[in-house]
Amino acid sequence: MASVMDGVNRLTQLVGRNKFELLLFKLGSKQRFGINVFKVREVIKCPPLTRMPHSSPVVTGIANMRGQTITVMDLSAAIGRRPLHNAQDNFVVVAEYNRQILGFLVGSVDRIVNKNWEDVKPPPTGIGHGNYLTAVTQVDNELVEIIDVEKVLSEVIGLKVEISREISEAVAGASVGEAAMRIFVADDSAMARKQITRVLDQTGVPYTVAENGRIAWEMLLEECAKDDRPIDQKIAMVISDVEMPEMDGYTLATSIKSHPQLQNLYVCLHTSLSGTFNESMAKRVKADRLCAKFDPDDLARMVLERLDALGARRAA
């Protein structure tokens, strides 16, 4: 237990400093890939798997791990590469995404490296929308590809993007248009941006989108310079992912809350990092709220609550 807590303490010390740890692995070739260590629960030799009829072709099977049944998917096949053979000779990265525990079958695991988000860049332009990259970085002068796991999950498991009838009725009764304010969204995953904006479209709330924390920060500074109105009279809230190239969501929140003209902005960290320690991390960077990905009703409800609070403040 002491070693586990030491690891948690080490990772939480990186919060707000634009740093993180990356687990490096391979998918049966020389190319190295990466996943944020904070999402990883453990890495194990592939256990016996039970095939499930009518499951997705990329689902290798299900496994019982520590009394819990989890789905194991072939990450190589999921991103359009050659499937991994002989599962028992490979490894499973057990990770938590969007409040689900999943296993990703990988060929081999390399090591953990400490990285600055400033050294992590968006995917090269021109590679097309069909790619599964959310970012790239360099390790030992070699390119490491960071996979857009949210895109993988949306294709394999499917993600709901329509709000419920109950929330739709709440939207219909809300005066969202009267706020004349925008929601500001920062997320590096094209799939996540699509999911978020689909929900906002259903609420009728206007929004602005940035593709990572650095771009979001620059856009917010430009917004400050446009006129003398306080920023929280123009932007109702910032909804930010946590893992983003160049500037992560924790650092973006810290920067916002430390800036005299931006500090009153309401910041929600919207993240697939839904582990136990994330509430304390959000508090450390002074974010106003933490919202786990991805439940369209949760997101829409949070936006409506924020707009209601702003309406009550104006009425007072």
Backbone torsions as a table, in degrees:
resi	resn	phi	psi	omega
1	MET	NA	-36.7	-178.9
2	ALA	-61.2	-40.4	-179.3
3	SER	-67.3	-35.8	177.5
4	VAL	-63.4	-47.1	-179.2
5	MET	-66.2	-34.7	176.3
6	ASP	-60.8	-40.7	179.0
7	GLY	-65.5	-42.2	178.3
8	VAL	-62.9	-45.8	180.0
9	ASN	-61.3	-39.6	179.3
10	ARG	-63.2	-43.8	-178.7
11	LEU	-68.7	-40.5	-178.0
12	THR	-67.5	-24.0	177.1
13	GLN	-67.1	-18.4	-179.5
14	LEU	-83.2	-14.2	-175.0
15	VAL	-63.1	131.3	178.5
16	GLY	81.2	-0.9	-179.7
17	ARG	-107.3	9.5	178.7
18	ASN	61.3	34.7	178.1
19	LYS	-127.2	158.2	176.6
20	PHE	-160.2	172.7	176.6
21	GLU	-114.0	138.8	-173.9
22	LEU	-117.9	125.7	173.3
23	LEU	-86.9	122.1	-178.9
24	LEU	-95.3	138.7	178.5
25	PHE	-150.3	169.5	178.4
26	LYS	-125.5	158.9	-178.4
27	LEU	-119.7	46.3	176.7
28	GLY	88.6	7.2	177.0
29	SER	-139.7	-175.9	-179.0
30	LYS	-74.6	-21.5	-178.1
31	GLN	-63.0	132.9	177.1
32	ARG	-100.5	144.2	178.8
33	PHE	-122.9	167.8	-178.1
34	GLY	-140.2	154.2	174.5
35	ILE	-143.1	141.5	179.9
36	ASN	-60.9	127.2	-177.0
37	VAL	-59.4	-32.4	-176.3
38	PHE	-65.3	-18.7	176.6
39	LYS	-85.7	-12.7	-172.6
40	VAL	-92.0	126.4	175.5
41	ARG	-87.6	-42.6	178.2
42	GLU	-167.1	163.6	173.9
43	VAL	-124.4	126.0	-176.1
44	ILE	-135.2	158.4	169.5
45	LYS	-63.5	141.4	-173.7
46	CYS	-58.4	122.4	179.0
47	PRO	-79.7	174.1	173.9
48	PRO	-57.8	135.6	-177.7
49	LEU	-116.0	145.4	176.3
50	THR	-108.8	120.8	179.0
51	ARG	-71.6	141.2	178.9
52	MET	-109.9	127.2	179.5
53	PRO	-64.5	144.8	176.0
54	HIS	66.0	15.5	177.2
55	SER	-82.9	168.9	178.6
56	SER	-59.9	145.2	179.0
57	PRO	-58.9	-23.2	-178.7
58	VAL	-88.1	-6.4	175.7
59	VAL	-83.3	113.8	-178.4
60	THR	-73.5	-32.7	179.1
61	GLY	160.1	-171.5	175.7
62	ILE	-116.2	152.3	-178.6
63	ALA	-136.0	149.7	174.2
64	ASN	-97.6	113.5	-178.6
65	MET	-124.0	115.3	178.0
66	ARG	54.0	42.5	177.5
67	GLY	80.1	5.6	-178.9
68	GLN	-121.1	133.9	178.0
69	THR	-89.5	123.0	-179.4
70	ILE	-127.2	152.9	176.1
71	THR	-84.8	133.8	177.5
72	VAL	-113.7	122.3	-179.8
73	MET	-116.7	145.1	178.4
74	ASP	-75.8	105.4	-174.4
75	LEU	-66.8	-31.7	178.5
76	SER	-64.2	-48.2	178.5
77	ALA	-65.5	-34.5	-177.3
78	ALA	-64.8	-26.8	-179.5
79	ILE	-104.1	18.0	172.8
80	GLY	86.2	12.4	178.0
81	ARG	-97.1	178.6	179.3
82	ARG	-65.0	133.4	179.7
83	PRO	-60.9	151.5	175.9
84	LEU	-79.0	138.5	-179.6
85	HIS	-101.1	157.8	177.2
86	ASN	52.5	71.5	-175.5
87	ALA	-51.3	-36.3	-176.5
88	GLN	-64.2	-17.5	178.7
89	ASP	-90.6	-2.7	-176.3
90	ASN	-107.0	-173.4	-177.3
91	PHE	-120.9	157.2	176.0
92	VAL	-118.1	123.7	172.3
93	VAL	-92.3	111.1	179.7
94	VAL	-88.3	120.4	-172.9
95	ALA	-137.9	162.7	177.8
96	GLU	-112.9	121.8	176.4
97	TYR	-134.9	133.3	173.4
98	ASN	48.9	45.2	176.8
99	ARG	65.9	21.2	176.7
100	GLN	-125.2	142.0	173.9
101	ILE	-95.6	123.2	-175.8
102	LEU	-132.4	156.9	175.0
103	GLY	-114.7	131.8	177.8
104	PHE	-111.7	116.7	178.4
105	LEU	-75.0	124.6	179.4
106	VAL	-129.7	159.2	-176.7
107	GLY	-71.8	-48.5	-179.7
108	SER	-154.8	156.9	179.3
109	VAL	-113.2	131.3	-175.9
110	ASP	-89.4	-83.6	-177.6
111	ARG	-164.3	179.8	177.2
112	ILE	-106.1	134.0	178.1
113	VAL	-124.9	147.3	175.6
114	ASN	-90.4	129.1	-176.3
115	LYS	-131.4	153.1	167.5
116	ASN	-92.1	136.9	177.1
117	TRP	-62.3	-24.9	177.3
118	GLU	-62.2	-25.3	-179.9
119	ASP	-90.3	-0.1	177.8
120	VAL	-101.7	126.4	-173.3
121	LYS	-116.9	155.2	173.6
122	PRO	-61.0	160.1	178.3
123	PRO	-59.7	151.2	178.5
124	PRO	-58.3	142.7	176.3
125	THR	-69.3	151.8	176.5
126	GLY	92.0	0.3	-179.6
127	ILE	-89.3	-2.8	174.2
128	GLY	89.4	164.6	-177.4
129	HIS	-82.0	-10.1	-177.5
130	GLY	-83.8	-0.6	-177.7
131	ASN	-78.4	163.6	-178.5
132	TYR	-113.5	24.8	-179.6
133	LEU	-95.8	139.8	170.9
134	THR	-108.8	-20.0	179.0
135	ALA	-168.9	167.1	175.3
136	VAL	-138.0	156.0	175.6
137	THR	-152.3	172.8	179.7
138	GLN	-111.1	133.7	172.3
139	VAL	-135.9	124.3	-178.3
140	ASP	55.0	39.3	179.0
141	ASN	63.0	20.9	175.5
142	GLU	-120.0	147.5	179.5
143	LEU	-76.5	129.8	173.9
144	VAL	-112.3	128.3	-178.8
145	GLU	-98.2	128.3	177.4
146	ILE	-100.8	119.0	-170.5
147	ILE	-80.2	141.6	174.6
148	ASP	-79.6	85.3	-175.7
149	VAL	-64.0	-31.3	179.9
150	GLU	-63.2	-35.7	176.1
151	LYS	-67.4	-41.9	177.8
152	VAL	-59.1	-48.2	-177.7
153	LEU	-64.1	-37.8	-179.6
154	SER	-64.8	-32.3	-179.1
155	GLU	-82.5	-35.0	-176.1
156	VAL	-86.6	-48.0	-175.5
157	ILE	-96.3	-34.1	-175.6
158	GLY	87.2	137.1	-179.9
159	LEU	-126.7	134.7	179.3
160	LYS	-74.3	133.7	178.1
161	VAL	-123.2	-5.0	-179.9
162	GLU	-93.4	135.4	177.4
163	ILE	-78.8	155.7	-176.0
164	SER	-72.9	167.8	178.4
165	ARG	-62.3	-38.5	179.3
166	GLU	-60.1	-46.0	179.7
167	ILE	-70.0	-36.1	177.4
168	SER	-59.8	-40.3	178.9
169	GLU	-67.8	-36.6	177.1
170	ALA	-65.5	-38.8	177.0
171	VAL	-62.5	-43.7	-178.5
172	ALA	-61.6	-30.5	-179.0
173	GLY	-90.7	-2.7	-177.7
174	ALA	-95.8	151.5	179.6
175	SER	-98.3	60.6	-175.0
176	VAL	-66.0	-30.3	-177.8
177	GLY	-71.3	-23.4	-176.8
178	GLU	-72.8	-19.4	-176.9
179	ALA	-68.3	-28.4	-179.2
180	ALA	51.9	35.5	-179.4
181	MET	-128.7	157.3	-177.1
182	ARG	-109.1	156.6	167.9
183	ILE	-95.0	136.2	-180.0
184	PHE	-107.5	121.4	-175.1
185	VAL	-113.0	132.1	174.8
186	ALA	-128.4	116.3	178.9
187	ASP	-159.0	135.0	-176.8
188	ASP	-86.2	-16.5	-179.9
189	SER	-84.2	121.2	178.9
190	ALA	-60.4	-36.7	178.9
191	MET	-66.5	-43.0	179.7
192	ALA	-64.6	-41.3	178.3
193	ARG	-61.0	-40.1	179.4
194	LYS	-63.6	-41.6	179.9
195	GLN	-64.8	-46.2	-177.7
196	ILE	-65.0	-47.8	-177.0
197	THR	-68.3	-29.1	175.8
198	ARG	-62.9	-42.2	178.0
199	VAL	-65.9	-43.9	-179.9
200	LEU	-65.0	-35.1	175.4
201	ASP	-59.6	-38.9	-179.2
202	GLN	-71.7	-24.5	177.2
203	THR	-85.8	-17.5	-178.7
204	GLY	80.8	11.4	-179.4
205	VAL	-89.4	128.0	177.5
206	PRO	-67.5	155.8	-176.4
207	TYR	-150.0	160.8	172.7
208	THR	-124.2	141.5	-174.9
209	VAL	-121.6	135.5	173.5
210	ALA	-121.5	145.8	-172.5
211	GLU	-89.8	-4.8	169.4
212	ASN	-166.3	176.7	-175.3
213	GLY	-66.1	-36.7	-179.9
214	ARG	-64.1	-45.7	178.7
215	ILE	-63.6	-41.4	179.1
216	ALA	-60.1	-44.1	-179.7
217	TRP	-61.8	-44.9	-180.0
218	GLU	-65.1	-38.9	178.9
219	MET	-66.9	-37.7	179.1
220	LEU	-67.0	-39.6	176.6
221	LEU	-63.8	-39.6	177.2
222	GLU	-64.3	-37.5	178.8
223	GLU	-63.4	-38.0	177.6
224	CYS	-61.5	-37.4	-174.3
225	ALA	-79.5	-11.1	-174.7
226	LYS	-67.4	-44.9	-178.6
227	ASP	-154.6	-178.2	-174.3
228	ASP	-90.1	-0.8	180.0
229	ARG	-66.8	140.7	175.5
230	PRO	-57.8	143.4	-175.4
231	ILE	-61.6	-31.9	-178.9
232	ASP	-78.9	2.9	169.6
233	GLN	-99.1	-4.6	178.2
234	LYS	-112.9	-32.8	-178.4
235	ILE	-121.4	121.0	-176.7
236	ALA	-70.8	-38.9	-179.6
237	MET	-167.6	158.6	173.1
238	VAL	-107.7	125.9	173.7
239	ILE	-109.0	111.9	-173.0
240	SER	-123.6	136.0	168.1
241	ASP	-65.7	164.7	176.1
242	VAL	-94.4	-52.5	-177.2
243	GLU	-84.9	108.3	178.9
244	MET	-145.8	143.0	177.2
245	PRO	-66.1	152.8	176.6
246	GLU	74.3	-47.9	174.1
247	MET	-149.0	121.5	-178.8
248	ASP	-81.5	171.9	-176.2
249	GLY	-66.8	-34.0	177.2
250	TYR	-62.9	-43.9	179.8
251	THR	-68.8	-37.7	176.3
252	LEU	-60.8	-45.6	179.2
253	ALA	-62.3	-43.7	178.5
254	THR	-60.9	-42.6	-180.0
255	SER	-64.1	-42.8	179.8
256	ILE	-62.7	-49.0	-175.6
257	LYS	-71.5	-14.8	178.7
258	SER	-96.0	-7.2	-176.1
259	HIS	-93.9	128.5	-175.0
260	PRO	-60.0	-30.0	-179.1
261	GLN	-92.2	-11.0	-176.2
262	LEU	-114.6	-11.1	-168.2
263	GLN	-61.8	-20.2	179.8
264	ASN	-87.8	-1.0	176.8
265	LEU	-64.4	138.7	176.0
266	TYR	-83.1	121.9	-175.3
267	VAL	-116.4	124.3	173.7
268	CYS	-112.9	125.6	173.2
269	LEU	-89.7	116.5	-175.0
270	HIS	-109.2	105.2	-165.1
271	THR	-142.2	147.8	172.6
272	SER	-80.9	-6.0	173.6
273	LEU	-78.8	80.5	-171.3
274	SER	-102.4	30.5	-179.3
275	GLY	-75.0	175.7	-173.1
276	THR	-61.7	-33.6	-170.9
277	PHE	-89.2	0.4	-173.3
278	ASN	-72.1	-28.8	176.7
279	GLU	-61.4	-43.7	179.9
280	SER	-68.2	-33.4	176.6
281	MET	-64.5	-44.8	179.3
282	ALA	-60.3	-41.1	178.6
283	LYS	-64.8	-37.0	-178.4
284	ARG	-60.9	-36.4	-178.8
285	VAL	-96.0	8.2	175.7
286	LYS	66.6	25.7	172.6
287	ALA	-67.0	147.9	-177.2
288	ASP	-80.7	-23.4	-175.5
289	ARG	-158.5	152.1	172.2
290	LEU	-120.7	129.1	-179.5
291	CYS	-129.1	122.3	-178.1
292	ALA	-78.8	138.4	174.5
293	LYS	-74.5	157.6	-18.9
294	PHE	-130.9	109.9	175.2
295	ASP	-123.9	111.7	-175.8
296	PRO	-58.6	-35.3	178.7
297	ASP	-67.6	-41.8	177.9
298	ASP	-59.1	-44.9	-178.5
299	LEU	-65.5	-47.4	-179.6
300	ALA	-64.2	-39.7	179.8
301	ARG	-63.6	-41.7	179.7
302	MET	-62.9	-42.3	179.2
303	VAL	-63.6	-44.2	179.7
304	LEU	-64.2	-39.6	177.6
305	GLU	-61.9	-39.9	179.4
306	ARG	-66.4	-42.9	179.8
307	LEU	-67.0	-36.6	176.2
308	ASP	-62.7	-42.8	-179.9
309	ALA	-63.0	-39.9	178.4
310	LEU	-67.4	-37.6	177.9
311	GLY	-65.1	-40.9	178.2
312	ALA	-65.8	-36.1	179.3
313	ARG	-66.6	-39.9	179.2
314	ARG	-67.7	-38.8	-179.2
315	ALA	-65.0	-33.9	-179.9
316	ALA	-73.0	NA	NA
